Amino acid sequence: MGILYVIEGSTLGGRVIYKNIHQNLELDADSGAAYFSGYGELTEPLWKGFMAELVAYEQINNTGDEIIAGANHAFNAIHKHFQEKPGNS
């Protein structure tokens, strides 16, 4: 669930990037900025729904530490990926 938190959370950051790309480069979801558009206008409501499910899951299963460990694992893996030099993966 922590890994999903990181992945789904990236859609929120993507929307911020998307606004800048759209404003400055005039790209949209159909012309080069699809990755950053997330779920479009549904991004925020879907995030809130995901968070409700995450909280419920944690409360039922008492897995807060595991969720945090999963999120840290995801962040560390992403960080490591971007620290690698091209051709050394």
Residue pairs with C-beta under 8 A, 6 or more apart in sequence:
1 54
1 57
1 58
1 63
1 66
1 67
1 70
2 66
2 67
2 68
2 69
2 70
2 71
2 72
2 73
2 74
3 70
3 71
3 73
3 74
4 50
4 54
4 70
5 54
5 67
5 70
5 71
5 74
6 71
6 74
6 75
6 78
7 74
8 46
8 47
8 50
9 47
11 38
11 39
11 43
11 46
11 47
12 38
12 43
12 44
12 47
14 35
14 36
14 37
14 38
14 43
15 36
15 37
15 38
15 43
15 44
17 36
18 29
18 33
18 36
18 37
18 38
21 27
21 32
21 33
21 36
22 28
22 33
25 32
25 33
27 33
28 37
29 37
29 40
39 46
54 67
57 63
58 64
58 67
81 89
